[in-house]
Amino acid sequence: MKNHTLIAIISLSILTLTHLVYIFPQIGFSQNIYTITSMLQVLAYAGLTAFFIKLYQKQK
């Protein structure tokens, strides 16, 4: 469970950072930045999903 918790914390951090990129657009929205942030968001949501699946299995 500790590994899944660590993955969930990292995933939330990645989601927070990618949303900050969207809030502060000084970097400029090139297609490459948009693609990278989108891939990071998908990976972060996958990490959160794995955490909640493990949590559900632990409750059973």
C-alpha positions, -999 to 999 in steps of 0.1 A, spaced: 0 0 0 29 23 7 40 22 -30 5 30 -42 3 59 -17 36 73 -30 24 70 -66 -8 88 -57 11 117 -40 34 120 -71 3 119 -94 -14 147 -75 18 168 -76 20 162 -114 -16 173 -118 -10 204 -98 20 214 -118 3 208 -151 -26 229 -140 -2 257 -130 12 256 -165 -23 262 -178 -29 290 -154 3 309 -161 7 309 -198 40 329 -199 57 298 -213 36 299 -244 13 272 -256 32 254 -283 20 221 -295 49 203 -278 41 218 -244 4 210 -248 12 174 -258 37 169 -229 13 183 -203 -16 161 -217 5 130 -215 16 139 -179 -21 143 -169 -30 109 -184 -2 93 -165 -12 111 -133 -48 100 -136 -36 64 -142 -16 66 -110 -46 79 -90 -68 51 -105 -42 25 -94 -43 39 -59 -81 38 -56 -82 3 -70 -57 -9 -44 -77 9 -17 -109 -8 -28 -92 -42 -28 -79 -36 7 -114 -28 20 -128 -61 7 
